[in-house]
Amino acid sequence: MSGCWLYILASKPRGTLYVGVTNNLVRRIYEHQNELVEGFTKQYAVKMLVYYERHDSARTAIQREKNIKHWSRQWKIELIEGMNPVWRDLTNDIVR
């Protein structure tokens, strides 16, 4: 899975959200889900991958992350539900 990835994690459907960027989506989600990452996601049990998108460069992924972080919560929910209307954990989709 090359490129750079923007991803959104949730604590539960419509729960606490976290927006991040990584160059290795599988590894990063593993780190979050196994609480290997100190900070916000560990503190609030934000482990469920609910949205992701691939970018060709880190620069575009980081800019997209910055933009989304400034969006309202409702806009983030609408983005997630456009890809994942039932708030399914998408982890198995990326590991295959």
C-alpha positions, -999 to 999 in steps of 0.1 A, spaced: 0 0 0 23 27 -12 17 65 -11 6 85 18 -27 79 37 -51 102 54 -73 83 79 -100 88 104 -104 67 136 -135 67 159 -141 54 194 -175 41 183 -200 50 156 -204 88 158 -180 88 188 -148 106 193 -129 112 161 -92 114 153 -77 125 119 -42 114 110 -17 109 82 8 81 76 30 65 49 21 30 62 -16 26 69 -15 -10 81 13 -4 105 -2 28 119 -36 13 125 -20 -16 142 -2 8 165 -34 26 174 -54 -5 179 -28 -21 202 -23 11 221 14 15 211 8 52 204 8 75 235 -16 104 235 -51 112 223 -61 79 207 -49 58 236 -65 81 262 -99 81 245 -98 45 231 -100 57 195 -92 25 176 -118 20 149 -108 28 113 -138 44 97 -124 63 68 -92 65 47 -79 79 14 -47 75 -5 -26 104 -17 4 103 -41 25 126 -18 29 134 18 24 170 10 -12 165 -4 -21 141 24 -9 166 51 -28 195 35 -59 174 33 -55 165 70 -51 201 80 -82 210 60 -103 183 75 -92 191 111 -107 226 106 -140 212 94 -170 210 116 -178 177 133 -209 174 111 -188 177 79 -164 150 91 -194 127 99 -208 133 64 -174 125 49 -172 93 68 -207 83 60 -202 89 23 -176 60 23 -188 41 53 -225 47 61 -228 20 88 -195 30 106 -180 -4 100 -144 -9 112 -125 -9 79 -93 -25 92 -98 -58 75 -103 -40 41 -67 -26 43 -50 -58 56 -61 -80 27 
